[in-house]
């Protein structure tokens, strides 16, 4: 899963400008997401990618790059 696809999902989810999103954009600090927002985002990403992101992995996800890296590492080839 590439950055642009994930950034598009995030922009839609949080009504953000996709051009303002970068790999180091912090979900909590830069986008002011609550923990519930992050859960909803993970559900949207799981639906779009068919990759399950377990709770223990969610705890280590802070940036858009973290999401992209996780999906790249765990996507079925």
Secondary structure, 3 states (H helix, E strand, C coil): CCHHHHHHHHHHHHCCCHHHCCCCCECCCCCCCCHHHHHHHHHHHHHHHCCCCCHHHHCCCCEHHHHHHHHHHHCCC
